[in-house]
Every structure is written in structure tokens, then in C-alpha cells.
Amino acid sequence: MAVVGTNKQELENINEEEDFATMLEQFEKKESQKASSGQIVAINDENVVISVVGEKNEGIISIDEIKDQDGNLKFKVGDSLPIVITGKRNERPIVSYKKAIRRDNIKKYIEELGEDYKDKVIEGVVTHKNKGGYVVESNGVEFFMPKFAAAFKAGAKVEGKPIKACIINVKPDEDSIVISRKRLFELENSVKQEVVDKILANEGNLEGVVKKITSFGMFVDVQGVEGLVHYTEISYKGPVNPSKLYKEGDIVPIKVLSYDKDKRRLALSIKATAEDPWKEVENELEVGDAIKVTVSNIEPYGVFVDLGNDIEGFLHISEISWNKNIQNPEQFLKTGQEIDVEVIEIDTKERRLRVSLKKLLDKPFEQFVKTHKEGEVLKGVVATLTDFGAFVKLGSIDGLLHNEDAYWNKNEKCKNLMKEGEEIEVKIAKIDRAKERISLTRKGLIASPIDEFAKTHSVDDKVTGVVRDIKDFGVFIKIDNDVDALIRTEDLSPLKKEEIKVGDEISGAISLIDKENNRIRVSVRRLERAKERANLKSFNDSVDDKMTLGDIIKNQIS
């Protein structure tokens, strides 16, 4: 065969035709059968012995060949039946009743087809594979499908696979019908492309039938062409669960977005069939507007609200209440509930609208400062313990109690001595309106070490302590019950500061007891002066005792 001047595709087609002719010849040769008839001469449990017309020796077939679907015998000894001779073994003919029936079915089918058989579509099941291709059975008729026409994936298991294929050749003399899946695909693609071109040329809205619903969208049939409506293309509200809105068989309005030639699939949109409501949002709404919405869906992280025009806004859990301890939005809201919210973000480009519920509610801080003031004593519940102190719940707000404001002993910490949920009494130390903070204290409510010290000590009492620390401004000494006292540098005289070291004992007189600020001051100089006054008084008293009456008169005369 001359192939000069042909292109690559034409060359492949010629090669395919040659391969097909070769395979068909092999198939016909292998499957060649001689029609005949015979008479049953014996039947046993497994086989049927048949006297074959024109043959010296009898043929044998399996008893299953003459049983019906219910397992009953269709023939008895002496009955005649059609057979085919497929070959011989040891001069004994190899015969088959079933193949004779199949041969008759093929002949009848070919007669019914007539001359107009090209591209007729049949549906059948692949029964087995042979050297040249596959045998496909449909309603009792066997068809041959060459390998090149099968279009099966390499390594695919095809036996028992239901298929559709086109009839491409019929040979009545050979009782052979050849089919091709490849040809069917070519026809379908050709017809499908015409439909696709027509659909793509339509700029308006179309209708489709929902065929399958998945988590990522819906497969919709549009005039015989499959299309996908992604879940983001169903509603302007954003991604939705299609199974909550549609069911298989529903007719839906669609608009074609594009066509994927590789996947042979349309990209469709339902929301594009309606006017974009975001244009209305862009023109009508501004950040700060208060609007009425309906709760449409509640999630652990927030709430979706319906604006009533196929647009959903998002209310984050942090924007529901000024209460920071909300665990789930369902504590405050329920689906279908109407609420007033404030618009806090509009992003038409990203199709995002965020709202706030708490911004329309009075702040707990403002409510608190209207009814409380600094210095007020009230009860609260320990909400959270930290390394630096405790947050105490005071109604709808939290106040901060630092460790140094909770205990007189600087080494004590709230997390070691308090429990979350415990009720304690506190005093408002400071209200910071700018930062909206409440600072608390307990020092004014619990006895300080200085209070206990003041019960047994007074100013000018002599005390002795051990030097704990030395600073530029003075020396700290530890006296009764681990109470600290400060001796200022100027009060150390006559002691010399440079000669003092930690651990030394120093005595002095109490110069200050400040219970409110938990401070004690001691002065060595004050003690020395007290000693001097005491010595002078003692001296004066001794002098007065030694004067006589004569000394007094003498002083008066002189």
C-alpha cells in the first residue's frame, strides 16, 4: 500500500485498518464454525452424547448446555437439536449446542440490521478476551471488538464490564459483527462539541438538571453536556452545602462560565443568573450602620447572619458580647433569631461583610464606673490566676489584683494561695478610664505585719535588728516577726555606714510607724539623743538631791 504524501494521522489510520483486518481474519479463523444438527442418543449426570449428521463418531457436550435457567432439561433422548462443529479431537467432533444458538442469534440480528448498520449503538457486557480483542455479548448476540477499537486503559480489568459501542462492520457470510468503543466516543464527542458550541454561544440563562450532589458542588446536565456548579457558585452568600438546598433531579437555572476541553466539562454558576446583591451593599451600606439581620447558621467560632438579599454577614464570637468568656455562640443566640448589629467591615472585592452585636450594647466598663468608685470595697470571684496576680470577676467585668497588692508579704503569690472560683473581698484601688482597667487591692482589708507590730510598739521604743540589706539611702534591718525597718543614712550616726555589713546587729529608736503604707523607720541617732537626755536628767536629779538648806539661803542672799 502506498503511503507517500500521507500525514501522521492518516498513516495511523491506515495502520489501524491493516491491524483490524489482520485481527478480524484471526478471529474469524479461530471462531470458524460449521453448522450442523444432531440427535441425542444418551444423557448422564454430566454429559450428553449426540449423533452428529455426516460424522462417523458421536459428539459430547456438557449437560449444562441443554438446561434452562431453572436447571431443567430442555431435551430428551431421541430429540434433534442444532449444533455447530468447532473442530475435532481424536476423530471425535467437538460440538456445541449453545454456540449454535448464538450463531442463529447473530444471523437473525444481522438480518434485522439490514444495510443501515453503520454506527448503530449497542449495549453489552465483555464476556472474555481473545488474541485479537474482546468478545461482547448483548441480548444473546456475540460481537467482536478489536483491541485498537476498545479504548480500554492499559491493565484495566474488563471482563464483566458493561459497555456501549458502535457497529463498524458486518459480515453475513462469516456470521461476524464488529464493534468499536472508540468510534462511539468519536461520535459522541462530535455531537457533544456541537452542543457545547451552541451552549457557549448562548449568553443568557439556561436550565440544567441536577445529576449528582457532592461536598464540593453539583454535577448538572445541560442539554446532554455535563457541567459542575462549584459550591462557591451557588449563592452570593458564599460557600454553601448544596445538599441542603437541592436534590437530584431538580431543575436549576444556570449560566455557563467556561468549558474545560480536557475534562470535557462545563463550569456553571447558579448565582450568576441573578443580579449581584453586593452592588446594593456597596451603594447602600457603610461601616457604622446599624441593621437588622437574621441568624442563619451558628458555628463554634461565630455566627452567620442573613441580610435578606442573598448576602450573609459574619458575626465573630468575639463580637457577640463584651463578656470575654463566651465558650459557644449558642449560649447567646439561636438560628432564626432577629438581632440588631453594627456593620464593622465591608469588602465587596473579597465578598466579605462583618458585623458586631456588642458594639450596640453598653460596655460593661462604662456600666461599672457609673455605679462604683475608687476606695469602694466589694466582693468578687477569682476568675484567672497568673504569675503576676489574679483577675477577679466583678459582675460583668474583671479587675486585676497584683500579687504585691494582695499580700503584705512580698514573697506570697495569688496562684499559690487562691483558687479559681473562690470568693474574696477586694477594694477598688484605681479606675483607669482611658485604658478601661480596674486595679484592686486587699492590703487595706487584711491586717498588715505593721498593724500587729504597732500593738506592742510605739515611737521612741528601742528595737534591735539584724542588717538585711544596705542601700545608698540607708540600711534595712529585720526586727520582730520578720518586720523590716529602714534606717536612713543620716540616722545611722554615730555609726559609720561603710563599716556596717549584712548580718550586723544594730539598735535604734522607732522614729515612724506608718500602718497605711506598711513602713517602719528606726534611727540610731534618735536613740543616742534619747540616751543623752536620760543621762542629763539623771545627772540633774543627783545634783538636786545633794543641795542643803544653807545652800539655798546662801543663793537667795547673794
VOGU-3710 file (C-alpha; in Angstrom, 3 decimals, decimal comma):
1> mavvgtnkqe> 0,000/0,000/0,000  1,461/3,362/-0,989  1,664/5,887/1,797  3,690/8,625/0,116  2,289/12,065/0,910  0,163/10,997/3,836  0,396/12,748/7,190  0,987/11,091/10,537  -2,714/10,786/11,420  -3,556/9,233/8,048
11> lenineeedf> -0,679/6,805/8,479  -2,010/5,755/11,884  -5,488/5,226/10,408  -4,052/3,034/7,614  -2,088/1,008/10,147  -5,197/0,589/12,276  -7,142/-0,688/9,246  -4,400/-3,185/8,481  -4,299/-4,290/12,143  -8,069/-4,591/12,160
21> atmleqfekk> -8,099/-6,721/9,004  -5,444/-8,989/10,446  -7,188/-9,379/13,799  -10,581/-9,918/12,187  -9,102/-12,632/9,981  -7,557/-14,290/13,041  -10,843/-14,021/14,941  -12,852/-15,482/12,062  -10,338/-18,276/11,598  -10,314/-19,149/15,278
31> esqkassgqi> -14,064/-18,825/15,675  -14,984/-20,515/12,343  -17,792/-22,924/12,968  -19,586/-25,479/10,814  -23,353/-25,549/11,258  -24,928/-28,955/11,610  -27,521/-30,889/13,589  -27,579/-33,974/15,734  -29,707/-36,370/17,737  -29,376/-37,101/21,443
41> vaindenvvi> -28,501/-40,767/21,976  -27,671/-40,705/25,691  -27,817/-38,413/28,733  -25,957/-38,948/32,004  -25,328/-36,756/35,052  -22,580/-34,738/33,380  -22,685/-35,133/29,605  -24,942/-35,517/26,582  -23,944/-37,869/23,738  -25,021/-36,619/20,304
51> svvgeknegi> -25,069/-38,429/16,972  -23,852/-35,798/14,513  -25,201/-35,741/10,963  -22,422/-36,574/8,491  -19,963/-37,710/11,168  -18,902/-41,269/11,952  -18,238/-40,605/15,617  -20,549/-39,107/18,179  -20,008/-35,737/19,823  -20,261/-34,924/23,500
61> isideikdqd> -21,494/-31,734/25,181  -21,892/-30,771/28,840  -25,347/-31,384/30,228  -25,424/-27,709/31,327  -25,778/-26,722/27,636  -29,298/-28,172/27,414  -30,577/-26,893/30,791  -32,807/-23,837/31,164  -32,396/-21,081/33,772  -34,195/-23,192/36,363
71> gnlkfkvgds> -31,903/-26,186/35,773  -34,488/-28,280/33,886  -33,542/-30,259/30,758  -34,864/-28,784/27,521  -34,316/-32,005/25,535  -34,593/-35,797/26,000  -33,038/-38,853/24,368  -34,123/-39,066/20,751  -34,638/-35,286/20,331  -32,895/-33,490/17,487
81> lpivitgkrn> -31,128/-30,171/18,080  -28,974/-27,715/16,148  -25,227/-27,809/16,790  -22,011/-26,403/15,421  -18,799/-28,316/14,868  -15,852/-26,245/16,049  -13,158/-28,871/15,447  -12,152/-32,456/16,100  -10,219/-34,301/18,779  -9,136/-37,933/18,182
91> erpivsykka> -11,535/-38,145/15,197  -14,372/-37,190/17,520  -16,180/-33,958/16,542  -16,113/-31,088/19,036  -19,693/-29,822/19,109  -21,709/-27,149/20,917  -25,424/-26,529/21,175  -25,026/-23,106/22,829  -22,753/-21,848/20,066  -25,331/-22,967/17,525
101> irrdnikkyi> -27,953/-20,883/19,302  -25,566/-17,916/19,435  -24,830/-18,358/15,727  -28,526/-18,326/14,962  -28,951/-15,209/17,101  -26,181/-13,479/15,164  -27,749/-14,435/11,826  -31,156/-13,134/12,901  -29,598/-9,936/14,253  -27,665/-9,347/11,015
111> eelgedykdk> -30,886/-9,826/9,016  -32,674/-7,312/11,240  -29,842/-4,800/10,852  -30,049/-4,791/7,084  -27,763/-2,424/5,230  -28,146/0,534/7,619  -25,990/-0,811/10,429  -23,115/1,702/10,467  -22,650/3,429/13,851  -25,636/1,690/15,432
121> viegvvthkn> -25,074/1,725/19,207  -25,298/-1,498/21,195  -25,036/-2,091/24,951  -23,420/-5,275/26,156  -21,030/-6,955/28,561  -17,441/-8,030/27,872  -17,517/-11,816/28,329  -13,891/-12,663/27,601  -10,696/-11,618/25,889  -9,147/-13,316/22,893
131> kggyvvesng> -5,953/-12,846/20,935  -7,328/-10,155/18,657  -9,561/-8,274/21,047  -12,686/-8,854/23,108  -15,970/-10,731/22,817  -19,002/-8,719/23,881  -22,455/-10,213/24,424  -25,715/-8,283/24,136  -29,117/-9,982/24,396  -27,668/-13,364/23,393
141> veffmpkfaa> -25,724/-11,961/20,430  -21,918/-12,055/20,369  -19,901/-9,167/18,945  -16,187/-8,858/18,279  -14,320/-5,729/19,419  -10,679/-5,413/18,232  -8,134/-4,161/20,759  -7,479/-0,886/18,956  -11,213/-0,139/18,958  -11,748/-0,992/22,642
151> afkagakveg> -10,237/2,179/24,180  -9,627/0,454/27,496  -6,948/1,702/29,882  -3,826/-0,452/29,995  -4,099/-3,111/32,683  -7,807/-2,469/33,294  -9,977/-5,446/34,261  -12,676/-5,550/31,593  -14,318/-8,971/31,850  -17,861/-8,454/33,080
161> kpikaciinv> -17,671/-4,726/32,287  -20,845/-3,254/30,748  -20,054/-1,097/27,724  -21,566/0,839/24,848  -20,095/0,604/21,345  -20,841/1,284/17,673  -21,200/-1,371/14,974  -18,477/-0,686/12,393  -18,586/-3,826/10,216  -20,893/-6,756/9,474
171> kpdedsivis> -20,020/-9,944/7,500  -23,130/-12,102/6,993  -21,124/-14,879/5,322  -18,905/-15,136/8,367  -21,667/-14,532/10,938  -19,467/-11,766/12,341  -20,344/-8,328/13,765  -17,509/-5,966/14,681  -17,975/-3,098/17,166  -15,885/-0,169/18,413
181> rkrlfelens> -15,984/1,911/21,611  -13,500/4,305/20,077  -15,885/5,094/17,238  -18,687/5,729/19,744  -16,509/8,218/21,631  -15,675/9,996/18,371  -19,357/10,308/17,504  -20,292/11,428/20,991  -17,505/13,994/21,043  -18,572/15,317/17,684
191> vkqevvdkil> -22,204/15,655/18,732  -21,210/16,936/22,152  -18,943/19,588/20,664  -21,809/20,877/18,544  -23,978/21,138/21,661  -21,138/22,765/23,619  -20,612/25,344/20,877  -24,321/26,116/20,916  -24,371/26,398/24,710  -21,286/28,634/24,797
201> anegnlegvv> -22,837/30,893/22,158  -25,833/31,472/24,451  -25,078/34,481/26,651  -28,345/34,242/28,559  -29,501/31,917/31,304  -30,109/28,209/30,710  -31,657/25,340/32,645  -29,994/22,165/33,830  -30,902/19,012/35,720  -29,065/18,122/38,931
211> kkitsfgmfv> -27,480/14,700/38,386  -25,217/14,306/41,375  -24,520/16,263/44,572  -21,117/16,176/46,261  -19,427/18,047/49,100  -17,706/20,371/46,619  -20,682/21,141/44,379  -23,242/19,682/41,950  -22,960/17,956/38,600  -25,647/19,344/36,310
221> dvqgveglvh> -26,744/18,091/32,884  -27,202/20,883/30,334  -28,648/19,622/27,052  -26,711/16,379/27,420  -23,427/18,007/28,437  -22,119/17,583/31,988  -21,264/20,688/33,992  -20,079/21,417/37,512  -21,579/24,066/39,766  -18,924/24,594/42,426
231> yteisykgpv> -20,326/25,198/45,910  -18,952/28,758/45,787  -21,071/29,426/42,663  -24,421/28,512/44,186  -25,146/31,611/46,254  -23,775/35,101/46,780  -23,843/34,295/50,479  -20,603/32,424/49,960  -19,763/28,697/50,123  -22,887/26,657/50,929
241> npsklykegd> -23,745/22,998/51,356  -25,594/22,104/48,117  -27,337/19,106/49,671  -29,234/21,485/51,985  -30,672/23,398/49,028  -31,096/20,887/46,198  -31,721/17,232/45,420  -31,015/15,044/42,404  -33,495/15,667/39,602  -34,080/19,337/40,462
251> ivpikvlsyd> -34,190/21,744/37,530  -31,960/24,746/38,244  -31,183/27,994/36,381  -27,552/28,165/35,299  -25,134/30,370/33,459  -22,082/28,969/31,632  -18,774/30,325/32,878  -16,334/28,296/30,745  -15,641/24,917/29,141  -12,758/22,606/30,093
261> kdkrrlalsi> -11,717/20,766/26,922  -9,514/18,301/28,785  -12,248/17,279/31,225  -14,969/17,921/28,630  -16,935/19,644/31,330  -18,758/22,949/31,641  -18,110/25,284/34,551  -21,520/26,560/35,635  -22,943/29,107/38,047  -26,346/29,456/39,631
271> kataedpwke> -25,689/32,722/41,435  -24,641/34,401/38,162  -28,221/34,055/36,885  -29,322/36,712/39,397  -28,199/40,310/39,877  -25,172/40,696/42,158  -26,545/41,883/45,544  -23,087/43,126/46,533  -23,662/46,125/44,256  -26,564/47,091/46,501
281> venelevgda> -24,381/46,647/49,587  -21,688/48,822/48,048  -24,180/51,589/47,309  -26,441/51,383/50,358  -24,339/50,324/53,369  -21,465/51,961/55,241  -19,303/50,898/58,157  -21,048/52,003/61,347  -24,583/51,430/60,044  -26,943/49,546/62,337
291> ikvtvsniep> -29,000/46,898/60,502  -31,470/44,156/61,395  -30,381/40,610/60,425  -31,468/37,014/60,988  -29,213/34,323/62,449  -28,861/31,736/59,664  -26,109/29,439/60,934  -24,208/29,019/64,198  -20,672/27,664/64,374  -18,320/27,343/67,388
301> ygvfvdlgnd> -16,245/30,266/66,098  -19,084/32,642/65,244  -22,470/33,233/63,630  -23,568/33,769/60,026  -26,363/36,285/59,650  -28,715/36,785/56,695  -29,168/40,350/55,461  -32,275/39,335/53,500  -30,850/39,831/49,989  -28,874/36,593/49,455
311> iegflhisei> -25,911/38,024/51,350  -24,559/36,697/54,601  -22,541/38,625/57,115  -20,279/37,137/59,732  -20,515/37,802/63,448  -17,349/36,554/65,132  -17,687/35,093/68,623  -15,599/37,971/69,990  -18,157/40,469/68,642  -21,203/38,900/70,304
321> swnkniqnpe> -20,747/40,185/73,844  -18,362/42,224/75,953  -18,074/39,105/78,068  -14,741/37,570/77,090  -15,571/34,133/78,491  -18,088/33,021/75,855  -17,427/29,365/75,019  -20,053/28,944/72,286  -22,325/31,428/70,442  -25,298/29,170/71,195
331> qflktgqeid> -25,131/30,491/74,768  -26,498/33,800/73,454  -28,134/33,251/70,044  -30,276/30,748/68,169  -30,979/30,076/64,493  -33,809/32,204/63,101  -33,433/34,896/65,765  -33,600/38,533/64,600  -30,941/40,832/66,038  -29,647/44,368/65,518
341> vevieidtke> -25,958/44,595/64,632  -23,450/47,224/63,574  -21,531/46,897/60,296  -17,795/46,900/61,089  -16,307/45,832/57,722  -17,414/45,856/54,073  -15,110/44,257/51,496  -17,007/43,962/48,207  -13,913/42,738/46,379  -13,469/39,763/48,718
351> rrlrvslkkl> -17,253/39,467/49,247  -16,882/39,837/52,994  -19,127/41,674/55,439  -18,513/41,583/59,195  -20,867/42,791/61,874  -20,818/43,326/65,634  -23,528/42,811/68,205  -21,644/44,069/71,235  -20,988/47,490/69,709  -24,699/48,249/70,088
361> ldkpfeqfvk> -24,603/47,209/73,745  -23,334/49,307/76,667  -19,800/48,457/77,632  -19,605/46,650/80,963  -16,797/49,012/81,979  -18,986/52,073/81,480  -21,795/50,453/83,434  -19,380/49,588/86,220  -17,846/53,056/86,639  -21,297/54,609/86,793
371> thkegevlkg> -22,091/52,669/89,956  -18,669/52,218/91,619  -15,790/54,438/92,716  -12,216/54,181/93,936  -11,865/53,047/97,529  -15,091/51,043/97,422  -14,979/47,572/98,988  -16,857/44,770/97,221  -16,842/41,011/96,765  -15,638/39,247/93,623
381> vvatltdfga> -14,821/35,780/92,326  -11,315/34,715/91,329  -11,594/34,149/87,542  -7,994/33,542/86,451  -4,704/33,048/88,291  -1,400/34,131/86,751  2,226/34,502/87,786  1,723/38,207/88,421  -1,606/38,052/90,256  -5,284/37,288/89,759
391> fvklgsidgl> -8,184/38,521/87,630  -11,238/38,933/89,815  -14,716/38,914/88,253  -16,777/41,857/89,464  -20,144/41,255/87,830  -19,627/41,667/84,064  -16,005/42,876/84,168  -12,683/41,691/85,561  -10,389/43,627/87,865  -6,660/42,970/88,272
401> lhnedaywnk> -5,227/42,135/91,674  -1,417/42,154/91,580  0,494/39,902/93,967  2,007/42,920/95,769  -1,498/44,338/96,331  -2,920/41,028/97,533  -0,499/40,243/100,377  1,796/42,217/102,693  4,480/39,593/102,338  6,213/40,195/99,024
411> nekcknlmke> 7,041/36,514/98,632  3,414/35,397/98,631  1,556/34,915/95,315  -2,105/34,653/94,448  -1,676/31,469/92,409  -0,270/29,692/95,467  -2,857/30,880/97,988  -6,069/31,346/95,991  -8,326/29,079/93,916  -10,298/29,909/90,780
421> geeievkiak> -13,966/30,313/91,692  -13,124/31,436/95,236  -14,988/34,485/96,528  -12,779/37,206/98,023  -13,204/40,745/99,314  -11,296/43,479/97,469  -11,054/47,239/97,354  -11,002/49,326/94,181  -7,541/50,893/94,150  -7,744/52,652/90,781
431> idrakerisl> -10,155/53,132/87,861  -8,290/53,837/84,601  -10,939/55,160/82,193  -8,517/55,626/79,301  -7,354/52,011/79,333  -10,621/50,695/80,806  -8,841/48,904/83,645  -9,785/48,273/87,232  -6,932/47,827/89,728  -7,726/46,095/93,010
441> trkgliaspi> -6,089/45,691/96,404  -6,616/43,683/99,584  -3,965/45,361/101,744  -6,431/47,710/103,330  -8,736/44,828/104,209  -6,329/42,389/105,846  -4,135/43,083/108,888  -0,584/44,023/107,969  2,542/42,983/109,901  2,845/46,648/110,883
451> defakthsvd> -0,626/46,537/112,485  0,489/43,676/114,692  3,782/45,410/115,421  2,044/48,671/116,421  0,039/46,841/119,065  3,181/46,304/121,158  5,475/49,115/119,997  5,430/52,904/119,917  7,584/55,719/118,554  10,847/56,129/120,550
461> dkvtgvvrdi> 10,807/52,497/121,671  14,206/50,907/121,448  14,474/47,990/118,987  17,352/45,813/117,819  17,541/44,234/114,390  19,851/42,393/112,014  21,075/44,122/108,864  19,292/42,564/105,860  20,290/44,903/103,063  22,394/48,015/102,515
471> kdfgvfikid> 21,295/50,702/100,031  22,590/54,132/99,047  19,817/55,777/101,019  20,111/53,638/104,134  20,105/50,230/105,773  17,248/47,725/106,120  17,121/45,743/109,342  14,833/42,853/110,278  13,198/43,161/113,694  10,330/41,402/115,494
481> ndvdalirte> 8,400/38,784/113,490  10,377/39,423/110,334  9,232/43,045/110,154  11,523/45,228/108,055  12,597/48,695/109,175  14,621/51,341/107,378  17,447/53,312/108,984  18,201/56,226/106,693  21,837/57,079/106,128  21,521/60,357/108,077
491> dlsplkkeei> 20,021/58,467/111,025  22,925/55,999/111,350  25,168/58,450/113,254  27,309/57,850/115,252  27,701/54,556/113,303  29,656/54,705/110,081  27,789/53,206/107,140  30,928/51,971/105,411  31,732/49,867/108,465  28,314/48,188/108,541
501> kvgdeisgai> 27,817/44,811/106,855  24,898/42,430/106,346  24,263/40,357/109,460  25,378/43,032/111,939  23,078/43,875/114,843  22,008/47,492/115,146  19,895/49,105/117,855  17,909/52,250/117,390  14,754/54,102/118,357  11,497/53,834/116,378
511> slidkennri> 11,017/57,124/114,542  7,960/56,231/112,373  5,154/53,637/112,299  3,175/54,038/109,045  0,437/51,380/109,134  -1,246/52,592/105,958  1,889/52,191/103,834  3,289/49,338/105,930  6,533/51,189/106,823  8,707/51,445/109,926
521> rvsvrrlera> 11,694/53,715/110,363  14,376/53,370/113,005  17,009/55,951/113,973  20,338/55,251/115,735  20,849/58,957/116,183  17,453/59,289/117,843  18,349/56,510/120,263  21,663/58,231/121,082  19,867/61,515/121,756  17,396/59,746/123,993
531> keranlksfn> 20,294/58,254/125,901  21,883/61,712/126,248  18,647/63,179/127,579  18,275/60,331/130,022  21,860/60,771/131,261  21,390/64,529/131,667  18,170/64,005/133,562  19,842/61,502/135,800  22,713/63,886/136,448  20,393/66,788/137,257
541> dsvddkmtlg> 18,394/64,642/139,615  21,531/63,628/141,541  22,722/67,251/141,823  19,384/68,431/143,210  19,399/65,757/145,869  22,799/66,965/147,338  21,839/70,689/147,886  21,237/71,784/151,569  19,033/74,471/153,159  22,105/76,592/153,748
551> diiknqis> 22,955/76,400/150,015  19,500/77,571/149,094  19,603/80,534/151,620  23,065/81,412/150,504  21,946/81,562/146,913  18,999/83,736/147,834  21,192/86,232/149,883  23,686/86,521/147,151
//
